[in-house]
Amino acid sequence: MAMATSLTAAIILLTGLFTANLEVTGAESVGVCYGMLGSNLPSKWEVIELCKSNNIKRMRLYDPNQAALEALKGSNIEVMLGVPNSDLQSVSNPSNAQSWVQRNVLTYWPSVRFRYIAVGNEVSPINDKSLSQYVLPALVNIFNAVRSAGLQDQIKVSTAIDMTLIGNSYPPSAGSFRGDVRSYLDPIIGHLAWAKTPLLANIYSYFSYIGNPRDISLAYALFTSPSPIVWDQGRGYQNLFDALLDALYSALENAGQSSLDVVVSESGWPSEGDFAASVDNARTYLTKLISHVQGGTPKRPGKAIETYLFALFDENQKTGAATEKHFGLFSPNKQPKYPLSFGGEKKKRDLISTEHNETISLKSDM
């Protein structure tokens, strides 16, 4: 009887540990975007403590906010640090780029674990030709500054694009960049391929869906379709996120850069402000996304998709569409808007102590 009890306990323990390990492994591929355009947000120190308590291990900062970087010291949170668009012209000068890296990166390294530097965000030669001319020299200069410090293997230097640079996205295998952005983009992705650095891409199923709700179903956008909606060269697409990301991979291949990886530097769903923006839809999308990115896309299966959820908080000072203010995972009072799990010790203990049938149920959900 004692042996049987011990064996049962061991099985439950091992099953729990295995499931917990899956949870943590998946969570490690997911980070959050920390935007600060709110008049009522917590202090930077409180924000970092909130992330630590929720086992959030990766964070995107859009600019080198000194208080945030100070709060990140010793946190073990990996950071994607932005060179804001307003700094691009300045750091297109090599000396200024060296100073920028010294001031905002080397001053904090290694107490702050920088993972990426994102040189510019959603710069487009279609909308802003005067700014786009600075992206490549700024990217190269920041890379050279990081390399001169011997950190090019630890800190990757890239830039973040949005999907407006894609000219064709359907079917995913026919993905291609717009003809009028190739002269801008080809040298950038060429440099990234040479430096073995992923391209950063902001991918929003929400905006694609509301732009074409006649042809795109809500279930396809929310990861809730029970079967593939699109078949493309033998690959079944059950959700829009995969289709968009694979269209980008196809565009990179068609531009001669098939080796380039993509990090999803933003993805999210608003809780209010426009058509299909609701708490229920946002909760479904975010929950499914966290689980889904553990497994890759039909075109590139079996490899976790590093993804950053947009955004940490609702930001009441954001301009543009009303939805822009309502992408937060947390309310400004630090209360979670949705029951999202990033793994962690509490989850491990819960899984280890749970009943065997509950553990199996959680495994099957993943």
C-alpha angles and dihedrals in degrees: 000000000000090000092050091048091049091048092050091048091049092051092050091047094049092045090050093048091048092050092045089052090054089050094052094042091054093044091054090067092057126077135165135241113235107208117178104197096120132103094211105044125134121258117278091251091052090050093053091047089050090053093047092049090052093047092244103162103177131051138181118216117191095208137009096270103184096211091051092048091049090051090049093058110118093359094115089224112141112231136213102200121201128221095209119231089247089065098048097093091049097050091046080083108080095220092052090048091054090051092047092053092045093050100041106027114021092044089063102031128140095009086063112050104222112194102170140008111212107207103204130343125240095338110172129189087210094062103026117021093167092060098038092063089070099052099083097045090044091050093049094045094050089047091051091049091052091046092050087059090052093243102113092113094049100039118043118203117213143138132243121237131184129222095259086087089066112094097187126019103164124115095018093231089060094053114142140164122251112271092233094058099048096090088053099041105037096069090046096052089041090058092046092051090049091049092045090236126142123242113244116227133183106217121185120181087185095065093044090051098049089046091060112015091153093067101025119065122218090234090056090051094046099048090246101112108122093215140015115296098188128040116197124173091334094313119119119216115204096171140034095233092065091046092052094046093047090048087057091049089051090049090053090049091049088052090054098257105108092147095062118111124211128223113199099229095183136017131150149126127238122238096213145352105084149012113330091002106130140134091248094051093045092049091049094047096047095044092049093043093054090052096040100053091065091077112043131233132292089260094046107023130177098034125099115245110229102227136177118208117225113251144006095201142015104259114211094189097059115117130216126047118015090246090066089077095054111056096101126131087202134035116238088259086065094249113138115247091203134026095249121165123213092175121244143145096306090054091048092053091047091051094046092051097040125107115270095245092051090052091053090049092054091048092053091050090059 
